[in-house]
Amino acid sequence: MTFSEQERAAMKERAAELRKEASSGRGNKAAAAELDVLSKIAEMAAPDRAVAERIHAIVTATAPELSPKLWYGQPAYARKGRVVCFFRSGHADRERYSTFGFTPEAKLDDDSGLWPSSYAVTELSDKAVKTITTLVKQAVR
């Protein structure tokens, strides 16, 4: 799924709002951190950018208690300063695919002793969006 021109324009508008908040002194650390994430996503190569934009939208809508921030120079989402989940650009990492992963802060553990902590992402089908949404909900429970 790619974003429409209207959705991209709205994201650019939000980034401009965050820049204004951060530069006016009224802005806070969270606004500056989200601006950093949006700027990093905007710099990505087209396929990674589309996936990162969608993941950003999913995570921020599903778990508004998570704060966007850069982690190792890539988009991540934290609770009380501790990263719960993250996106890694395959292009930036010189890998054939991007990844969406979770840190031990995510509450994904189950009693089987085996659970996923990172996923290869080449595109976001409806099924992939549903899986990510479910995992993010579980991670912050």
DAVENRA-V32828 format. One record per backbone hydrogen bond with DSSP energy under -0.5 kcal/mol. CO is the residue of the C=O (numbers start at 1). NH is the residue of the N-H. E is the energy in kcal/mol with one decimal. If there is no record, write none. Layout:
BEGIN
co=<CO/CO>
nh=<NH/NH>
e=<E/E>
END
This chain:
BEGIN
co=<4/5/6/7/8/9/10/11/12/13/14/15/16/17/18/19/20/21/21/28/29/30/31/32/33/34/35/36/37/38/39/40/41/45/46/47/48/49/50/51/52/53/54/55/56/57/58/59/63/67/69/71/74/75/76/77/77/78/79/81/82/84/85/86/88/89/90/90/91/98/99/100/101/103/106/110/117/119/121/123/125/126/127/128/129/130/131/132/133/134/135/136/138/139>
nh=<8/9/10/11/12/13/14/15/16/17/18/19/20/21/22/23/24/25/27/32/33/34/35/36/37/38/39/40/41/42/43/44/44/49/50/51/52/53/54/55/56/57/58/59/60/61/62/63/66/78/76/74/71/87/69/84/85/67/82/83/79/103/77/101/99/93/94/95/94/121/88/119/86/106/108/113/102/100/98/125/129/130/131/132/133/134/135/136/137/138/139/140/141/107>
e=<-2.6/-2.4/-2.1/-2.2/-2.4/-2.4/-2.4/-2.4/-2.2/-2.3/-2.4/-2.3/-2.3/-2.6/-2.7/-2.3/-1.7/-0.5/-3.0/-2.0/-2.5/-2.4/-2.2/-2.1/-2.0/-2.8/-2.6/-2.3/-2.5/-2.2/-1.3/-0.6/-1.3/-3.0/-2.3/-1.7/-3.1/-2.8/-1.8/-2.8/-2.7/-2.2/-2.5/-3.0/-2.5/-1.7/-2.7/-2.8/-2.3/-2.7/-2.1/-1.4/-2.8/-2.8/-2.3/-3.0/-1.6/-3.4/-1.9/-0.6/-2.5/-2.2/-2.7/-2.4/-2.2/-2.1/-0.5/-3.2/-0.9/-3.1/-2.9/-2.4/-2.2/-1.9/-1.3/-1.2/-3.3/-2.2/-1.4/-0.7/-2.5/-2.2/-2.2/-2.8/-2.7/-2.4/-2.6/-2.8/-2.3/-2.3/-2.6/-1.3/-1.0/-1.3>
END
